[in-house]
Amino acid sequence: AVSFAKATKANLMLLHVLSNGEEGCPELPAYPYLSYYPQAGDRLLEVYLEEWEKYSQRGLEFLRSLHLEAIAAGVNAEYTQIAGNPGSIICDLAQTWEADLILIGRRGYTGLRELFLGSVSNYVLHHAPC
């Protein structure tokens, strides 16, 4: 993306979507019996929030490093991190930012795994405004 933006003198928006499907995302504790033990539930929620904050910070650090790389290459770049459904977040940001092009990574899911787990790139391909 940096090379392409540099070659075409384009602006670059770097996006990371915090999503439940991403590796390393903490899982929200869901234990129905915790209503009997409110202190345990409070502590589990506290631990979850601490893990979510670490997860979020790792994403921001990654974005900052990419941003610095783009700036060093002479590319006008900005970055943002948003929590939610990756496909719709990407499409919404592309619309808001008036993007002309989206470059997207992929996990490499194919076949049944892609069918059941979904494909962000496939969603974006069919719903993006550009």
Salt bridges, closest charged atoms under 4 A:
GLU22 OE2 - HIS16 NE2 2.90
GLU46 OE2 - ARG43 NH1 2.68
GLU50 OE2 - ARG43 NH1 3.85
GLU51 OE2 - LYS54 NZ 3.40
